[in-house]
């Protein structure tokens, strides 16, 4: 097993459907521009309320991906 070095970025995803959909939205979008995505951590969950009802779910994620190339 080789050692890995990860880069971590922070993302925010949103959805009017669910927290899970907000996570998927963020991961799918990140996958379009980042390679080697390996893991995520939900660090914050919040939402937007309108007229006494949940209107939108929002999640902040830390996403890790492996760096390409040879290490030192």
C-alpha positions, 0 to 999 in steps of 0.5 A: 500500500502506498502513502497518499497526500490529499488536497482538501477543498471546501464546497457548499451544495444546496437542494430544495429536495433533501440534505442528501441531494445537496451533498450529491449536487456538490460532489457531482459538480466538483467531479467535473473539475477535480480529479481523484476525489476520494472522500467527503465530510459534512461540516455544516448543515443549514437551510433556508426557510420561507413562509414557515417551511423549509425551502432549501437545504444547504451543506458545507463539505470538506472534500479530499482528493489525491494529488497526482504525480510522484511524491518526494 
